[in-house]
Amino acid sequence: MIALSPYLAALLLAAAVAVTWAARLWPTRPSPAAIRTDASAVWRACHTTRCAHLTTRHDETPAGLVCRSCGTVNGGAA
């Protein structure tokens, strides 16, 4: 094993902390609530355990958005 001097170890630790904090503080854009891929489908998070709370395709109906995987109605139209 390579022995590091205490100063080099402290420098590496400080660099890792700086990179971690920079990544956390970097401004991010909010993701859209729904993404349209074609005229009839919307990609939206399905909040059921069957779909594992992942983003799946939904169809617009008068009742709201219906998940193509599990058939759950998820709120209003996007």
N, C-alpha and C positions, 0 to 999 in steps of 0.2 A: 504494500500500500504506500502511496506517495504521501509524505508528510508535508502539510501545508503550514506556512508560517501563520501566526495569529493575525497578522495584518492582511494577508491575502484571503484568509478565511472570512474576516470581517468585511472586506471589500466585496467578496462574492455574495455574502449574505445581504449587504446593503443594496447591491445591484438587483438581487432577486426581489427584495421588498419594493424597490423603486419600480420595477417592471410590473409587479402585481398591482400596486396602487395606481399606476398610470393606466393599466387596463381597466380597472374598476371605475376610474374617474373619466374615462373617455366618453364623450357624448354619443348616445345611440339614438337611432330613429325608431319610433314605435312601429310595430308591424301592423299592417292593415287588419281589420277585423274579419274581412272576407276577401278572397281573391277569385276573380272570375277567370275561367279557362275557356269556356265556350258559352253559348247563349243559354243553355239549360242547366248548367252546373255551377256551383259555388263551392270553393274549398273553405271549410270552416271547422273549428274545433268541435268534436262531438264529445259531450261530457257524459259518456256512459262507460261502464267497465268493460263492456263487450268490445268497444272501439278503443279501449285503453286511453281515453282522453286525448287522442291524437287528431290531427287535422285530416278530415276525410271529405269526399265529395258529397254535396247535398243538392237536392232538387228543390226549386221554388214551387210551392203550392199555396192555395188560399189560406191554409192553416199555418203556414210558415215554411221553414227549411226542413226538408226530410232527408235524413242520412241515408245514403245508398247502401251502407253496410249493415245497419241494424234497424232502420226504419223509424228511428226516434225523431219526433218533431222538435226542432231546436229553435225556438223563438221566432221572431218576425223575419221578414225578408231583409236581405242586406242592402 
